[in-house]
Amino acid sequence: MSRIARSLGTQDAARGVYDLAGRLGAKGVLRDLGMPQDGIDLAADLASQSPYPNPRPTARHAIGNLIARAGGGSSPVEP
């Protein structure tokens, strides 16, 4: 993650990728990609029940928060 952040000229890789996507005009709101609002809980449940390599612990509430922020088009990192 630090290599990604450095290559994007930022301290946080997630924020850097989010900003890059915005500059490129990529869709940044999950609902624009077909994710229904009521799918956030299911997605968070599935992600927290299927562990994967991640630099942070995979707590269900944190994953749900991240997906909800993406659902509204907010940055993955709170300012």
C-alpha positions in Angstrom: 0.0 0.0 0.0 2.8 2.4 0.7 4.2 1.9 -2.8 0.9 2.8 -4.3 0.6 5.9 -2.1 4.1 7.0 -3.0 3.5 6.5 -6.7 0.3 8.6 -6.5 2.0 11.3 -4.4 -0.1 10.9 -1.3 0.1 9.5 2.2 -2.9 7.2 1.8 -3.2 4.7 -1.1 -7.1 4.4 -0.8 -7.5 8.2 -1.0 -5.0 8.4 -3.9 -6.8 5.8 -5.9 -10.2 7.5 -5.2 -8.8 10.9 -6.3 -7.2 9.4 -9.4 -10.5 7.7 -10.4 -12.3 11.1 -10.0 -9.8 12.8 -12.2 -10.2 10.1 -14.8 -14.0 10.4 -14.7 -14.6 6.9 -13.4 -17.8 6.1 -11.7 -17.2 6.4 -8.0 -20.7 5.7 -6.6 -21.6 2.1 -6.1 -25.3 2.7 -6.9 -24.1 4.0 -10.3 -22.6 0.5 -10.8 -25.8 -1.2 -9.8 -25.3 -1.7 -6.0 -28.7 -1.3 -4.3 -28.8 0.5 -1.0 -30.1 -2.6 0.7 -27.2 -4.6 -0.7 -24.7 -2.9 1.6 -25.4 -5.1 4.6 -25.2 -8.3 2.5 -21.9 -7.2 1.0 -20.4 -6.3 4.4 -21.6 -9.7 5.8 -20.0 -11.6 2.9 -16.8 -9.7 3.0 -16.4 -10.2 6.8 -17.2 -13.9 6.6 -14.7 -14.5 3.8 -11.3 -13.5 5.2 -8.7 -12.3 2.7 -5.3 -10.7 3.0 -5.8 -7.1 4.1 -3.5 -4.5 5.8 -6.2 -3.8 8.4 -8.3 -6.2 10.5 -11.6 -7.0 8.7 -14.2 -6.0 11.3 -17.8 -6.2 9.9 -18.8 -2.7 11.1 -15.7 -1.2 9.4 -16.3 -3.0 6.1 -20.0 -1.9 6.3 -18.9 1.7 6.8 -16.5 1.6 3.9 -19.1 0.1 1.6 -21.7 2.7 2.7 -19.3 5.5 2.0 -18.6 4.1 -1.4 -22.4 3.7 -2.0 -22.7 7.5 -1.5 -19.6 8.4 -3.5 -17.6 9.5 -0.4 -13.9 9.1 -0.1 -12.8 5.8 1.4 -10.9 7.8 4.0 -12.6 10.3 6.2 -11.0 13.8 5.9 
